[in-house]
Amino acid sequence: VHLNTQEYAENEAWAVFDKVGDKKFTNFNDVRDEIERQTDQVAGSNKGIVNDPIILTIYATGAPDLTLIDLPGITRVPVKGSDQKDDVEKVTRDMTLHYINDPRTIVLAVLPANQDMSVSDSLQLARQVDPQGLRSIGVITKIDIMDQGTDAATMLRGEDVPLRLGYVGVKMRSQQDIVNKKPVKDSLKDEKDWFENHRVYSKLPPGLVGTPVLIDKLTQILFKHIRRFLPEIKKEINEKRRSVQDRLDELGEGVPLDTAERVQVMWTLVTDYCEMFKNTIRGKYDRKLQRYWVNLGSQGQNSSGGNKIRTIMNDFLVDFCETKITSNMSDDDIDRAIRLHEGDSLPGFPSPDTFEFLALPHLQQLSIPSVECVHDVSSALDILAQRMAHAVFRRFPRMAEAVLTMTQNIIQEQKDEARRIVEEQVACYIGYLFTNDPDYLTQHGSMEPMYKNQQPPKPAPPVEEEKKEPGMMEKGFEKVKDGSKQAYQTVSSTVGSMLKKNEAQERRQARYSGPFVAEIRKRLDSYFEVTVRNIRDSVPKAIGFYLVRAVQDKLQFALLSELNKPDKLSEMLGEPPHIVEERRTLHNQLQVLQKASAVLTRDPTLAAIAFEAEEEEPPPSKPPPKAPAGYAPAAAPAAPAPVVSKAPVSTAPRPGLGAPTPAPKSGIFGASPAPGGRNPLFDDTKRGDKLFD
């Protein structure tokens, strides 16, 4: 992070670790030790690789506002005896792609000079994410330890593997220099002298070797990226500010110490919880409570408690609506039931017990679904209460637990009451057969419809014919007919006596005709339909009144009466450490975002760049992915102020891995001063000699 030289000394610098808090490290030897300590703490001391970055922020007058990401190389085979797993190659490659896929990231493809360029993983990944080479720079290291008689001139000129932005050769400190704590200032001077006195590199065209050349290239690309992405960066900053501010408003300013203020906090939270619970069931929109939906996410926004309850009630007994209870009854079954309940009474007068005997087994099937409906609605209320408590009392887990327990007790009490009432209602329908349904009384209240349907039509009167005097032929036929008639009467008398015996036997076995049995069948189906319709109306009403509405009416009073006790408030309003840490982090993020917005608004140079960028049509770009940790060394322009939620960071999974950090000699902006000796982004930037001593 760049510091204003008008407010700070020229070479003043300090470092802050994200996991340590606000502690400032002014001695950068302690910074190295802290990096080693956190590396061992997170990844272990046995060369482990973990997708958990170490976030380090350096504040210095000679540093630019820039985010640097130092990433480990792709490891193909785990080291024997280390903590590395068999999928270490996939882990390191995925870490790399998460970072360099961001189109705003400048990729420093680091490759050693003593290695074949064609097998370089960094070049292969850079071409994969940046095929046009608009944001990739090749950095050739270890140029001073090549075999004698060899050099990297062809690599620097791009003759082996061309790169649009070219290559830069640098000479870094050796491991012995690091152990001896050689200052960066001396290392830069030694690098310059080494390249100027080399037999090959001193004759190369300008712009191919040296850390200052790398700074120039980064500066040029950085300005192009700022110009290209500035409108998008401004939009992201404003959106992030709004989200951070909303979350801070939700968390509040901390727990007050005064008893009256604590009661007010408790009262407000309980009221919001009860109103949110009630409005969610009734489907009422409440603008004040919408901030709580952020904690529920898509789960809370895509499901409504009232809609769930209504669905349960609508589906209640829906399977019985089209059911005919006599579909599995034969006429013989009905006739047998009639005869079974006649007893020794006068035949021809069926008993009403026949109807109850046939209908009762089917009516009893309605009791279990009625009780299950009570359980389902109670479960829906319980789930809704859990979501509401998690959203409203997120700051206070103990209060959330207490409120949820009390809510569940109230739901259970009302559930038992609603269940008792529902069981009594269903028992009335099962135990007492009666109806005033007009359709049933009209169609089946008497036997008249049955007789109307069974009355045969009157036959037409016969047509009389004129009698004529029979002739000789007719008289002959009459004699033959009389003889046949006598023979027929003799046979029919014998058959008739046999038929009479069979009819008498059948009358003793079955006394009810088909029309009467059919009428009983229709009455059974009609009465069952009427009963199902009435239960589908009465049971949901009882559940809605004695369970759903009763819980809403009792909830707020019961919670306030139980929680409004001083001895309980102190215990329940204690915030967990992660809430306190989240509030502190959000405050820091908001300050950084406010400063970034102020810089973008007030700085004349950036304002002009932003205006020109907005006038031009911005090229399409995909949104940056969330960064876990990465591989390839990359420099991400942070606009002049950070684009992300936190202050600009430098991520270092392990010192010595990945790309060398650009020398902080004068900052990345120091190599391209504007006319008049002023930096175009920082008017007060002065060239510093060193960052690390």
C-alpha positions in Angstrom: 0.0 0.0 0.0 1.4 3.3 -1.0 1.9 5.9 1.8 1.8 9.6 1.2 5.3 11.2 1.7 3.7 14.3 3.0 2.3 12.4 6.0 5.0 9.8 6.5 8.8 9.8 6.5 10.6 8.9 3.2 11.7 5.4 4.1 9.0 4.6 6.6 7.5 1.1 6.1 5.7 -1.5 8.2 3.9 -4.8 7.6 0.6 -6.3 8.9 -0.5 -9.9 8.8 -4.1 -10.6 8.4 -4.1 -13.5 10.9 -2.2 -11.6 13.6 -4.5 -8.5 13.9 -3.4 -4.9 13.9 0.1 -5.6 15.1 2.7 -3.7 13.0 6.0 -5.3 12.1 8.6 -2.6 11.5 11.5 -5.0 11.4 11.3 -7.0 8.3 13.5 -9.8 9.7 10.6 -10.4 12.0 8.3 -10.5 9.0 10.4 -13.3 7.5 10.2 -15.2 10.8 6.4 -14.7 11.0 6.0 -16.0 7.4 7.9 -19.1 8.4 5.9 -19.5 11.6 2.5 -19.2 9.8 3.7 -21.5 7.0 4.6 -24.2 9.6 1.3 -23.6 11.4 -0.9 -23.9 8.3 1.0 -26.3 6.1 3.2 -28.0 8.6 6.9 -28.1 8.8 7.2 -31.0 6.4 6.9 -29.3 3.0 3.1 -29.5 2.9 1.1 -27.5 0.4 -2.3 -26.2 1.6 -4.8 -24.0 -0.2 -4.7 -21.4 2.5 -2.9 -18.1 1.7 -0.8 -16.1 4.1 -2.0 -12.5 3.7 0.6 -9.9 4.3 0.1 -6.1 3.8 3.1 -3.8 3.4 2.7 -0.1 3.9 5.6 2.0 2.5 6.2 5.3 0.8 8.2 3.5 -1.9 5.5 0.9 -2.6 2.7 1.0 -5.1 -0.9 0.1 -4.5 -0.6 -3.4 -5.9 -1.5 -6.9 -5.0 1.3 -9.5 -5.5 0.6 -13.2 -5.3 3.6 -15.5 -4.7 2.7 -19.0 -5.6 4.4 -22.4 -5.4 5.4 -24.2 -8.6 3.5 -27.1 -9.9 4.6 -30.2 -8.0 4.3 -33.4 -10.0 5.5 -36.0 -7.6 5.1 -35.7 -3.8 8.4 -35.6 -1.9 9.1 -38.8 0.1 8.5 -38.4 3.8 6.6 -35.1 3.3 3.0 -34.1 4.0 2.3 -33.8 0.3 -0.5 -36.0 -1.1 -0.6 -38.0 -4.3 -2.9 -35.4 -5.9 -0.4 -32.6 -5.3 -0.1 -31.8 -9.0 -3.8 -31.3 -9.4 -3.9 -29.2 -6.2 -1.1 -26.9 -7.3 -2.5 -26.6 -10.9 -6.0 -25.7 -9.7 -4.5 -23.2 -7.3 -2.8 -21.5 -10.2 -5.7 -21.4 -12.6 -8.0 -19.8 -9.9 -5.7 -16.8 -9.9 -4.4 -16.4 -13.5 -7.9 -16.9 -15.1 -8.7 -13.4 -13.8 -8.4 -11.1 -16.9 -7.1 -8.3 -14.7 -4.2 -10.3 -13.5 -0.7 -9.7 -14.9 1.0 -13.1 -15.3 4.8 -13.3 -14.6 5.8 -16.5 -16.2 8.9 -17.4 -14.3 11.3 -19.9 -15.8 15.0 -20.7 -15.0 17.6 -20.0 -17.6 19.2 -23.4 -17.2 16.0 -25.2 -18.2 14.5 -25.9 -21.6 11.7 -23.4 -22.3 9.6 -25.9 -24.2 8.9 -27.8 -21.0 8.0 -24.7 -18.9 4.7 -25.1 -17.0 4.5 -21.3 -16.4 4.6 -20.6 -20.2 2.1 -23.3 -20.9 -0.4 -22.0 -18.3 0.1 -18.4 -19.4 -0.7 -19.3 -23.0 -3.8 -21.3 -21.8 -5.3 -18.3 -20.0 -3.8 -15.5 -22.2 -3.6 -16.9 -25.8 -3.1 -13.4 -27.2 -0.3 -12.6 -24.8 -1.7 -9.3 -23.7 -0.9 -9.7 -20.0 2.0 -12.2 -19.8 5.6 -11.4 -19.3 8.4 -13.9 -19.3 10.8 -13.6 -16.4 14.1 -15.5 -16.8 15.9 -16.2 -13.5 19.1 -18.0 -12.5 20.7 -16.4 -15.4 23.9 -16.0 -13.5 24.4 -19.8 -12.7 24.2 -21.2 -16.2 26.9 -23.6 -17.4 30.0 -22.0 -18.8 29.9 -21.4 -22.5 26.1 -21.0 -22.5 23.9 -17.9 -22.2 20.2 -17.0 -22.4 20.5 -14.5 -25.3 18.2 -16.5 -27.6 15.7 -16.9 -24.7 15.7 -13.2 -24.0 15.2 -12.3 -27.7 12.2 -14.7 -27.9 13.7 -16.8 -30.6 12.9 -20.1 -29.0 9.3 -19.5 -27.7 8.0 -16.1 -28.8 6.1 -14.0 -26.3 4.2 -10.9 -27.3 5.4 -8.8 -24.4 8.8 -10.4 -24.4 11.2 -11.6 -21.7 13.2 -9.9 -19.0 16.2 -11.5 -17.5 16.9 -10.8 -13.8 19.6 -11.7 -11.4 18.2 -12.4 -7.9 19.9 -12.8 -4.6 21.4 -16.2 -3.9 20.5 -18.3 -1.0 23.7 -17.3 0.7 22.8 -13.6 0.2 19.4 -14.3 1.9 21.1 -16.1 4.8 23.5 -13.2 5.1 20.6 -10.7 4.9 22.0 -8.8 2.0 20.0 -5.6 1.5 17.9 -5.3 -1.7 19.6 -2.0 -2.5 22.9 -3.7 -2.7 21.4 -6.6 -4.7 20.0 -4.2 -7.3 23.4 -2.5 -7.7 25.2 -5.8 -8.1 22.6 -6.9 -10.7 23.2 -3.7 -12.7 27.0 -4.1 -12.6 26.8 -7.7 -13.5 24.7 -7.2 -16.7 26.8 -4.2 -17.8 30.0 -6.1 -17.5 28.8 -9.4 -19.0 30.3 -10.3 -22.4 26.9 -11.2 -23.9 24.2 -9.4 -22.0 26.0 -6.0 -22.2 25.7 -6.1 -26.0 21.9 -6.9 -26.1 19.4 -4.3 -27.1 18.0 -2.2 -24.2 14.9 -3.5 -22.5 15.8 -7.2 -22.1 17.6 -7.5 -18.7 17.4 -5.9 -15.3 14.8 -5.4 -12.6 14.2 -1.8 -13.8 13.2 -3.1 -17.2 10.7 -5.4 -15.6 9.3 -2.5 -13.6 8.9 -0.5 -16.9 7.0 -3.4 -18.5 4.7 -3.8 -15.5 4.0 -0.1 -15.4 3.0 0.1 -19.0 0.7 -3.0 -18.8 -0.7 -1.7 -15.5 -1.7 1.6 -17.0 -3.4 -0.3 -19.9 -5.3 -2.5 -17.5 -6.3 0.4 -15.3 -7.7 2.2 -18.4 -9.5 -0.9 -19.5 -11.0 -2.1 -16.3 -11.5 1.2 -14.3 -15.3 1.4 -14.9 -15.7 -2.2 -13.8 -13.5 -1.6 -10.8 -15.5 1.5 -9.8 -18.7 -0.6 -10.1 -17.3 -3.4 -8.0 -16.1 -1.0 -5.3 -19.6 0.6 -5.0 -21.3 -2.8 -4.9 -18.9 -4.1 -2.3 -19.3 -1.0 -0.1 -23.1 -1.5 -0.1 -22.8 -5.2 0.8 -20.3 -4.5 3.6 -22.4 -1.7 5.0 -25.5 -3.8 4.9 -23.7 -6.6 6.8 -22.4 -4.1 9.4 -25.9 -2.7 9.9 -27.1 -6.2 10.5 -24.3 -6.9 13.0 -24.8 -3.6 14.8 -22.3 -1.7 16.8 -21.6 -4.3 19.4 -23.4 -5.3 22.6 -24.2 -2.4 24.9 -23.3 -2.4 28.6 -26.3 -0.6 30.0 -29.2 -2.8 31.2 -31.8 -0.7 29.5 -30.0 -0.8 26.2 -29.6 -4.5 26.4 -33.3 -4.9 27.0 -33.9 -2.7 24.0 -31.6 -4.9 21.8 -33.4 -8.1 23.0 -36.8 -6.5 22.5 -35.9 -5.4 18.9 -34.5 -8.9 18.0 -37.5 -10.7 19.4 -39.9 -8.4 17.7 -38.2 -8.8 14.4 -38.1 -12.6 14.8 -41.9 -12.8 15.6 -42.8 -10.4 12.8 -40.7 -12.3 10.3 -42.2 -15.6 11.5 -45.7 -14.2 11.2 -45.2 -12.4 7.9 -43.5 -15.3 6.3 -46.5 -17.5 7.1 -49.0 -15.0 5.8 -46.9 -14.1 2.8 -46.7 -10.4 3.7 -43.8 -8.3 2.4 -41.9 -6.4 5.0 -39.2 -4.1 3.7 -37.6 -3.6 7.1 -36.9 -7.3 7.6 -35.5 -8.0 4.2 -31.9 -7.5 5.5 -32.3 -10.8 7.4 -32.9 -12.7 4.1 -29.3 -12.3 3.3 -28.4 -14.8 6.0 -30.9 -17.3 4.7 -29.6 -17.2 1.1 -31.5 -19.0 -1.6 -32.9 -21.5 0.8 -34.8 -18.8 2.6 -35.9 -16.8 -0.4 -37.1 -19.7 -2.5 -39.4 -21.3 0.2 -42.3 -19.7 2.1 -43.6 -21.1 5.3 -47.2 -20.1 4.4 -47.0 -21.7 1.0 -45.6 -24.9 2.5 -48.5 -25.1 5.0 -51.1 -24.3 2.4 -49.7 -27.1 0.2 -50.0 -29.6 3.0 -53.6 -28.6 3.6 -54.5 -28.7 -0.1 -53.0 -32.2 -0.4 -55.0 -33.5 2.7 -57.2 -36.5 1.8 -56.8 -35.7 -1.9 -56.4 -39.4 -2.6 -59.9 -40.1 -1.2 -61.7 -37.5 -3.3 -62.1 -39.8 -6.3 -62.5 -43.0 -4.3 -65.6 -45.1 -4.6 -65.9 -47.3 -1.5 -68.2 -49.8 -3.2 -65.9 -50.3 -6.1 -64.6 -53.5 -4.4 -68.1 -54.6 -3.2 -70.2 -57.0 -5.2 -74.0 -57.1 -5.1 -73.8 -60.4 -3.1 -71.6 -58.6 -0.4 -74.2 -55.9 0.0 -77.1 -58.4 0.0 -75.3 -60.6 2.5 -74.8 -57.5 4.8 -78.5 -56.7 4.6 -79.5 -60.2 5.5 -76.9 -60.3 8.2 -78.4 -57.4 10.1 -82.1 -58.3 9.6 -82.0 -60.6 12.7 -85.3 -62.1 13.6 -87.4 -59.0 12.5 -90.0 -59.0 9.8 -88.3 -59.6 6.4 -88.3 -56.8 3.8 -87.3 -54.0 6.2 -83.4 -53.7 6.2 -81.8 -52.4 9.3 -79.8 -49.0 9.3 -76.9 -51.0 10.9 -76.3 -52.4 7.4 -75.2 -49.0 6.2 -72.9 -48.4 9.2 -71.5 -51.9 8.8 -70.5 -51.3 5.2 -69.3 -47.6 5.6 -67.5 -47.7 8.9 -64.3 -49.5 7.8 -63.7 -46.9 5.1 -64.5 -44.0 7.3 -62.0 -45.2 9.9 -59.3 -44.8 7.2 -59.7 -41.0 7.4 -58.4 -40.7 11.0 -54.7 -41.5 10.4 -54.2 -38.9 7.5 -55.9 -36.3 9.8 -53.3 -36.8 12.5 -50.5 -36.9 10.0 -51.7 -33.5 8.7 -51.2 -32.0 12.2 -47.7 -33.5 12.3 -46.8 -32.1 8.9 -47.9 -28.6 9.7 -46.1 -28.7 13.0 -42.9 -29.8 11.3 -43.2 -27.0 8.7 -43.6 -24.5 11.6 -40.6 -26.0 13.3 -38.4 -25.7 10.2 -39.5 -22.2 9.6 -38.7 -21.2 13.2 -35.2 -22.7 12.8 -34.5 -20.6 9.7 -35.8 -17.5 11.3 -33.8 -17.9 14.5 -30.6 -18.6 12.5 -31.1 -15.4 10.5 -32.2 -13.0 13.2 -30.1 -14.2 16.2 -27.0 -15.0 14.2 -25.0 -12.6 16.4 -26.1 -14.3 19.6 -26.1 -18.1 19.3 -27.2 -18.6 22.9 -30.2 -16.4 22.5 -31.0 -18.1 19.2 -30.9 -21.5 21.1 -33.1 -20.2 23.9 -35.7 -18.6 21.5 -35.8 -21.7 19.3 -36.3 -24.0 22.3 -39.2 -21.8 23.6 -40.7 -21.6 20.1 -40.6 -25.4 19.7 -42.2 -25.8 23.1 -45.1 -23.5 22.1 -45.5 -25.4 18.8 -45.5 -28.7 20.6 -48.2 -27.5 23.1 -50.4 -26.2 20.3 -49.8 -29.3 18.3 -51.1 -31.5 21.1 -54.2 -29.3 21.4 -54.8 -29.2 17.7 -54.4 -33.0 17.5 -56.9 -33.6 20.3 -59.5 -31.4 18.6 -58.9 -33.0 15.2 -59.2 -36.5 16.6 -62.5 -35.5 18.2 -63.8 -34.0 15.0 -62.9 -37.1 13.0 -64.4 -39.3 15.7 -67.7 -37.4 15.3 -67.8 -38.1 11.6 -67.0 -41.8 12.1 -69.1 -42.5 15.2 -72.3 -40.7 14.2 -73.7 -41.0 10.6 -75.7 -37.9 9.7 -75.8 -35.3 7.0 -77.8 -32.3 5.9 -76.1 -32.2 2.6 -78.9 -31.0 0.1 -77.6 -33.2 -2.7 -77.6 -36.3 -0.6 -81.1 -35.6 0.8 -82.5 -34.8 -2.6 -81.1 -37.8 -4.4 -81.1 -40.4 -1.6 -83.4 -39.1 1.1 -86.3 -41.4 0.0 -86.9 -44.5 -2.2 -88.9 -42.5 -4.8 -85.9 -42.0 -7.2 -85.3 -45.8 -7.2 -88.9 -46.5 -8.2 -89.0 -43.8 -10.8 -85.9 -45.3 -12.4 -87.4 -48.9 -12.3 -91.0 -48.2 -13.4 -91.6 -49.9 -16.8 -93.2 -47.9 -19.7 -96.9 -48.5 -20.4 -97.5 -50.8 -23.4 -99.4 -49.4 -26.4 -103.1 -50.6 -26.7 -103.6 -53.6 -29.2 -105.1 -53.0 -32.6 -108.4 -54.9 -33.1 -108.8 -56.8 -36.3 -112.1 -57.5 -38.1 -113.3 -61.1 -37.6 -113.9 -63.1 -40.8 -115.8 -66.3 -41.4 -113.2 -69.2 -41.5 -112.9 -71.2 -44.7 -112.2 -74.9 -45.2 -108.5 -74.5 -45.0 -108.7 -72.4 -41.8 -110.9 -75.1 -40.1 -108.3 -77.8 -40.9 -105.6 -75.7 -39.3 -107.7 -75.2 -36.2 -108.1 -78.9 -35.7 -104.3 -79.5 -35.9 -103.7 -76.5 -33.6 -106.1 -77.9 -30.9 -104.3 -81.3 -30.9 -100.9 -79.6 -30.5 -102.3 -77.4 -27.7 -103.4 -80.4 -25.6 -100.0 -82.0 -26.0 -98.2 -78.8 -25.0 -100.4 -78.3 -21.9 -99.5 -81.8 -20.7 -95.7 -81.1 -21.0 -95.9 -77.6 -19.6 -97.7 -78.8 -16.5 -94.9 -81.1 -15.7 -92.1 -78.4 -16.3 -94.1 -75.8 -14.4 -94.2 -77.9 -11.2 -90.4 -78.2 -11.3 -89.9 -74.4 -11.9 -92.2 -73.5 -9.0 -90.1 -75.6 -6.6 -86.9 -73.8 -7.8 -88.5 -70.3 -7.4 -89.6 -71.1 -3.9 -86.1 -72.1 -3.0 -84.6 -68.9 -4.5 -87.1 -66.8 -2.6 -85.9 -68.3 0.6 -82.2 -67.5 -0.2 -82.4 -63.9 -1.7 -85.1 -61.4 -1.0 -83.6 -58.1 -2.3 -83.7 -57.2 -6.0 -80.9 -55.5 -8.0 -82.4 -52.0 -7.9 -82.5 -52.0 -4.1 -78.9 -53.1 -3.8 -77.8 -50.5 -6.4 -79.5 -47.8 -4.4 -77.6 -48.9 -1.3 -74.4 -48.7 -3.3 -75.1 -45.2 -4.5 -75.9 -44.0 -0.9 -72.6 -45.4 0.4 -70.6 -43.7 -2.2 -72.5 -40.4 -1.9 -72.2 -40.4 1.9 -68.5 -41.1 1.8 -67.9 -38.3 -0.6 -69.9 -35.9 1.6 -67.9 -37.0 4.6 -64.5 -36.6 2.9 -65.5 -33.1 1.7 -66.5 -32.0 5.2 -63.4 -33.4 6.8 -61.2 -31.7 4.2 -62.7 -28.4 5.2 -63.0 -28.8 9.0 -59.6 -30.4 9.8 -57.4 -27.8 8.1 -59.5 -25.0 9.7 -58.9 -26.6 13.1 -55.2 -26.9 12.4 -55.0 -23.4 11.1 -56.8 -21.9 14.1 -55.6 -24.0 17.0 -52.0 -24.5 15.8 -50.8 -22.0 13.2 -52.7 -18.9 14.5 -52.3 -19.8 18.1 -48.5 -20.1 17.8 -48.4 -16.7 16.2 -50.5 -15.1 18.9 -48.6 -16.6 21.8 -45.1 -16.4 20.5 -44.0 -12.8 21.1 -45.6 -12.4 24.5 -44.1 -15.7 25.8 -40.6 -14.8 24.5 -40.6 -11.3 25.9 -41.9 -12.5 29.3 -39.2 -15.3 29.5 -36.2 -13.4 28.1 -36.8 -10.0 29.9 -34.7 -11.0 32.9 -31.4 -9.2 33.7 -29.6 -12.4 34.8 -30.4 -14.1 31.4 -29.7 -11.1 29.2 -26.0 -10.9 30.1 -25.6 -14.6 29.3 -27.6 -14.6 26.1 -26.2 -11.4 24.6 -22.6 -12.5 24.6 -21.2 -12.4 21.1 -19.0 -15.3 19.9 -15.5 -14.4 18.9 -16.1 -15.0 15.2 -18.8 -12.3 15.2 -16.5 -9.8 16.8 -13.7 -10.7 14.4 -16.1 -10.4 11.4 -17.2 -6.9 12.5 -13.6 -5.8 12.9 -12.7 -7.1 9.4 -15.8 -5.5 7.9 -14.8 -2.1 9.4 -11.3 -2.4 7.9 -12.8 -3.4 4.5 -15.2 -0.5 4.6 -12.4 2.0 5.3 -10.3 0.6 2.4 -13.2 0.7 0.0 -14.0 4.3 1.1 -10.4 5.3 0.4 -10.4 3.6 -2.9 -13.6 5.3 -3.9 -12.2 8.7 -2.8 -9.1 8.2 -4.8 -11.1 7.3 -7.9 -13.3 10.3 -7.5 -10.8 13.0 -6.5 -7.5 12.1 -8.3 -7.4 14.2 -11.5 -5.4 11.7 -13.4 -7.6 8.8 -12.5 -10.7 10.8 -13.1 -9.5 11.6 -16.6 -8.6 8.0 -17.2 -12.0 6.9 -15.9 -13.8 9.4 -18.1 -11.9 8.3 -21.2 -12.5 4.6 -20.4 -16.3 5.2 -19.9 -16.4 7.0 -23.2 -15.0 4.0 -24.9 -16.9 0.7 -25.3 -15.5 -1.7 -22.6 -14.4 -5.0 -24.0 -16.3 -8.1 -22.7 -14.6 -9.8 -19.8 -15.7 -12.5 -17.5 -15.9 -11.8 -13.8 -12.9 -12.7 -11.7 -13.2 -16.0 -9.8 -12.8 -16.2 -6.1 -9.2 -16.8 -5.2 -8.3 -19.7 -2.9 -4.5 -19.8 -3.5 -2.5 -20.1 -6.6 0.6 -21.1 -8.4 2.1 -18.9 -11.0 3.6 -15.6 -9.9 1.1 -12.9 -10.8 0.7 -9.2 -10.3 -2.9 -8.0 -10.1 -3.5 -4.3 -10.7 -5.5 -2.9 -7.8 -6.6 0.2 -9.6 -4.7 2.7 -7.6 -6.7 1.5 -4.7 -7.6 -2.1 -3.9 -10.4 -3.7 -5.9 -11.0 -6.5 -3.5 -12.6 -6.3 -0.1 -9.5 -6.2 1.9 -6.3 -4.1 1.7 -3.9 -5.1 -1.0 -2.1 -8.2 0.0 0.9 -10.3 -0.9 0.3 -14.0 -0.7 3.2 -16.2 0.1 2.6 -19.9 0.7 6.2 -20.4 1.4 9.2 -18.1 1.1 11.4 -18.9 -1.8 8.7 -20.5 -4.0 7.2 -18.9 -7.0 8.3 -15.6 -8.6 10.6 -13.0 -7.2 8.8 -10.0 -5.8 9.6 -6.9 -7.9 12.1 -4.8 -6.2 10.6 -2.1 -4.1 13.4 0.3 -5.0 11.0 3.0 -6.1 7.8 1.1 -6.5 6.4 -0.1 -9.8 5.5 3.4 -10.7 8.9 4.9 -10.0 10.4 4.0 -13.4 8.0 6.1 -15.4 7.8 9.6 -13.9 5.6 12.1 -15.5 6.9 15.4 -16.8 8.0 17.6 -14.1 9.3 14.7 -12.0 5.9 13.7 -10.6 4.4 10.3 -10.8 1.2 10.3 -12.8 -0.6 8.3 -10.1 1.1 9.5 -6.9 2.2 13.1 -7.1 4.1 12.8 -3.8 5.9 9.6 -4.6 9.7 9.8 -4.2 12.2 7.3 -5.2 13.2 5.3 -2.2 16.3 3.3 -2.0 15.2 0.3 -0.2 12.3 -1.5 1.5 14.1 -4.4 3.2 17.3 -3.7 5.1 
